[in-house]
């Protein structure tokens, strides 16, 4: 199969690239390794509403104008992170838990219904015949002025050719999966491999409840711990969930978020240590920590969700797991000549010159590419 543009990666950057190309009337084919689209944007569907519990990116920050403009363009509302009430601090050892008056202002926004709605909104605007999921790329090369990409779909190997290749992946996923030794200089390969994938070794836990018991007791849901397994927790309720003490305009359209009470936490245990335990064991340890924090106030969880990104081969490389977390930076200008000669474009979030690794970074990197088309 031949086309003008092949996009590898079906996360935010890949789907946004596809949407821009489609609006310009330019042909493309998008290949995604996983069964679902979204990449690091992953949501667990609520059993009680249309809400998705974020297991990947959760927040948009006030200074991130690119992603906010995209949300507005897609008619996706977003609301401030809930911070009303006190915060908890779990001290080390047997020192107990302290309650701090006021959680403080958190200048963050959450997409109403979950970040997965961003992925769904983009996908709904695309020609689905141009999107191929469950097509992991196993070989990439360049010859005779075109790119040749081989993907595996079940037991079938498929070959695609294109004049332009657009990589909507983190740098280390490019070196790990796209056989760069066949098409990239040693300098480009080395620089790609030096860039960490943002939050690649992180794990997230979400637990849902029949009601927001912490809010009912004057707590914000914000908690910090020097014990673990979660080192930081936050309220993850849908916007439609409120108590009599909440200052929420319940007259707005909140249908996707109704009856969604939840907490989420970042698991601070190192990935190499987490790998020694089963998912069930880690979930139970997180629930036990919530009980320790909230005591008799803690209600039984109605559901629990967990995602260890370090165990995802399409997100985390070995170096991402073994190295200390670091913000990504890729010197794109250093390789512009090679990239231009090969009709190769790097649009993953880690390639952005601002907010690399974040959703904002993906928007910035894609916009920079589209401006050059």
N, C-alpha and C positions, 0 to 999 in steps of 0.2 A: 504494500500500500504506500502511495506517495502523497505528500501534502507539503504545504509551504512551511508550516511551523509545527514542531513537536514540543509540547510542554511535558516535562517529567515532574510529577508531584501534584497531588490533588488537595493540598492544604489551602489556607487563605490566599497565599501568594499565587499558586497555580490557578485557582478558580477566578481570582480577580484578573489575572492576566488573560485568561480565556474570555472573560466578559468584555474586557477592553478590545480584544481582537475581534470579537463578534460584533461589537458596536461599530467597528471600523470596516466590517465586511471582509475581514481577512480570514482565510481558512486556517484551521488548527486541529490538532489531535492531542488530547490530554491523556497521559498514562499514569495511573495510580496503582501502587503495589498492593494496598490493602483493599478489603471488601468495601469499606466505608470511606467516604470523603471527609476532609477536615484536617488531616495531619495531626498536629498537636492540639487542635481545637476538638475536644471530645466531650460529649455530654451523655450522662446516664438518664434515660427517660424515666420520669416520675410515674408511679403507678396510679396516682390520684389526680393528675392534671396533665396539661400539655407542656409542662415545665421540663427542662433538661438541667440536671445537676452538673455543673462544670467540673470536669476532672483534669482539664488543661487550663489555658488562660481564663482568668476570671474577671480581671479589671481592665478598664480603660482609664487613663489618667488625664486630668484637666488640660495639660499642655499638649496632649496628643491630638492635634487638630485633624490630621489626615484620617484616622480611623473614625473620628466623630463625624466628619463630613460624609464618609462612606455609610455609616449607620443612618444618618439623616437621609441620604439619597435613597437608601433601601427601605426607608420608613420603618426603622427598627428603634423603638424607644429604649432609653437607658436611664437608670436612676442611681442616685447616690447610695454608696455602701451604707448599710444600717450601722449606726454607732451610738444610738441612744442607750444610756444606762452605764453601769460600771463595768470595769474590766477585771479579770482575774490574773494572778501571777502565781504560778506553781513553783515554789522554792525547791532547792535540791534537798535530797535526803528526807529527813523527817521534820523539816521546818514548816511544813504545811502550806496552805494556800492563802494569799493575801488578796483582799478586795480593794481596788483603787477607785475612788470616786470619780466617775466620768471617764469614758474610754478615750476621749479626745477626738478631734476632728480628723477623719480620714478622707482626704480628697481623692476619691476613686468612684468610678461608675461601673455598674453591672448592667449588661444587656437584659432587658425584661424577657423572661422565658428561657434564659441561658444563652451562652455564646454560640451554641450549635445553630441557633436561628440565623446567625450571620451566614453560616455555610449553606443552610437550606435556602436562604434568600438568593444567594448567588447562583446556586445550582438550578433553581427554578427559572432563571433567566437565560440558561444556556441550552444549546441544542444537544440533547442527551446522546445523540448518535456520535458526537465528537468526544465523549467521555468514556474511558474504558477503565473500570476498577478491576481489582484482582489481576493486574498486569504488571508484576514486578519486572523491571528491566534487568537483564542478566548480562548484556553486552552492548557496548557502544563503541563505534569507531567512525572515522571520517575518511572519505576518499572520493576522488573525482568531483570535488566541489559540493558534496552533499553528505549529510549525516545518515548513518545506518544504525538503527536501534533495534535490538532484539529483546522481546519480552516473552515471559512465560505465562500462559493462561491454562491452568490445570495441566493437562498432559501435552498441550500444543505449544510449539514455539512459533512466534509470529515476528516478521521483520517489517519495519516501517522505515521509510526514507523521507527526509525533509531537507530543505535548504537552510532553515534556521532551527537551532536547538535552544530551548529556553529551560533552564534548570531552576525549578522552584523548590529547592532542597537546601538543608544546611550543608555547609562546606564538607564536613566529615562524612556525610551520607553520600556525597558525590564521589569522594575517594574510595569509599567502602563498597559501593554498589555499581558504579557506572564505568568501571574498567578504564580509568583515565590514562593508564600507561599506553593505551592505543591511540590517544589523541591529544594529550596535554603535555606541555613542557615540564621538565623536572621542577623548575621554579614555581610554576603554577600549582603543581601537585603538592609541593612542600608547603606553600602558603595556605592552600585549602586545608591541609591536615593540621595546621597550627591553630585554627580557629575553633574554639569550643562551641558546642551547641547549647544555647541558653536553656537552662532548667532541665537539661536532658537526664540528669541523674535524680530528679525530684520524684517524690511519690505523694499522692493526695488521697485523702480519706473524706468521705461524706456520709453523714448519718441523718436520717429523716425521722420526724416525730409527728404525732397526732396534733400537737400544738406547740408553740414556741415557749416552753416552760421557763427559759432563761429571761425572756422579755417580761414575762409575768412576774418575775422576781427582781425586776429592776436591773437586769444585766444586759449588756450589749451583745454577748456572744463572743466578744473578743477576749482571748486568753493567750498567755505566754507561759512557757514551761522550761524549766531547767532539768526536768526528769525525762520527759518523753513518754511514748514514742513521738507524739506530735509536739513540735516546738512552737507552733503558732496556730491559733484557731480564730474563726470568724463566723458571724451570722451568714447563713446562705439561704435564707427564706426567700420565697417569691414575693414580689412587690405587693401582691394582694393579701398577704398574711399580716395581720396587725392585732394589737391588743388595745385596750382602752387607754393605755398610756402612750401609745404611738401617735405621732403627729403625721398621719398619712391621709392624703385625699383619696378616700375609697370610692369616689364617684368616677374616677378615671377608668378606662378600659383595662382591666387587669385579668381578663379571662384566662390567659395562659399561665398565670402564676397562682391562681386560687388554690388554697389548701396545700401549700407547699412549705412546710416548716423544716428547716435543716440547719446543721452546722457543718463546716468543713475545716480541715486542718492540713497543714504541711507536715509530712512525716520527716522528722529530723534525723532519724537513724541512717547512717551511711548505707549506700546501696550495697556494698560488699557484705555488710552485716545483715541487711534485710534479706539477702539471697539465701541465708541459712534457715529461714523460717517460711512456713506456708502462708499463703494469702489469708487463710482462715485464722491462723495464729495472730497475724498482724491486725486483722480486723478486730479480733477479740481484745487485743491489747489496747487498741484505740478506744473501744467502748469502755474498757475498764478505766482508762484515763479520764474520760468524760465523767464517769461516776465518781472518781476521786475528786475532780474539780468541783462538781455541782452537788455532791452528796445526795441527800434524800430528795432534793429538788429534781434530779435527773429522771426523766421519764424513759420508759423502754423505747428503744429505737424501732421504728416500723420497717426500715430498710437500711442497708449499708452498701456503700460502693467504694471501690479502691482501684487505683491505677498506679502501677510502678513503671514510670517511664524509662527507668534504667534497664528494664527487661524487654523493651521494645527495640528490636533490631533495626527498625526504620527511623529511629529517633536518636538513640544513644550509641556512640562508638565506645570501644574499650577505654580510650583516653578520657572520654567524658565521665566515665565512672571512677577512674583512678585519680584524676586530677581534682584539685580544689575548684569550686565554682568560680567562673570569671566571665565578665562581660565580653562578648565577641567583638572583634574588629578585623575587617578584611580590607587591605589596601587595594581597592579595585583599580585605581588609576595606574598602578604598577603593571597591570596585565591588560590594559585596554587595547594595545596593538595586537596582541595575540588573539584576544577575544574577537576583535573586529575582523581580523583576517579569516577566522574560522566561523563567523556568523554564530557565535556562542554568546548567550546572555544569562547572567546570574541574577535571579530575582528573589531568592529566598531572603527571609527577614535578616539573617546574619550578615547579608551583604549591604544593608542600608547604611548610609552615612550618619543617620540619627536614629536613636531608639532601636538599635540592632538587637534582634532576638525577640522583640515585642511584636504585638499585632501592628502597632504603628510602623515598626520597621518594615514589615511585609508590604504595607501600603506604600511607604516611601520608595522601597526598592522597585516595586512594580511601576509606580508612577514615573520613576526615572527611566525605566526601559521604554514605557509607552511614549514618553516625550521624545525619545530618540528614533521612534519608528516613522 
